[in-house]
Amino acid sequence: MTTRPKRKVTYSLPEGLVNDIAQVVSEGAAPSYSAFVEEALTDAVKSARERALGRAFADAASDPVFLDDIETAMDDFRYADSETEGSGS
């Protein structure tokens, strides 16, 4: 497994959160503070991207131009799909 290059950064966090991180790392939640923070931030980035994608899907689902385009595409492929029905393809 290859590791991506690392860059040292500095953030200010509430003291209580730093203490909580220290406690869970000492309990074995991660091999180090950096590993714990990296995992937490990776999860947060993934979650933020999933929320943004969900908003984009919701916007598309209520966009009449997009919905018309989808319906047109479905109509265009309806004949092609019916040709392959039951052919085992």
C-alpha positions, 0 to 999 in steps of 0.5 A: 500500500502506497502512502500519499505525500504528507504536508504539515499543517496547523489548526486551532481546536477547542481544548476539550476536543484535543483532550478527547482526541488524546483520550481516544488515541490512548485507548487505541482508536488510532496509532497517533493523533495525526492518524486519528485526525486524518481519518476523521477529516477524510470521513468529513470530506467524503460526507460533505461531497455526498451531501453536495451530490445529494443536493445536486440530485435533488435540484436535478429532480425538480428541474423541468429542463433536465427532466424533459431531457431525461424523458427524451433520452428514455424515448430515444432508447425505448425502441433499442431496448425493446429490440434486445428484450428476450435475446439473452443479451 
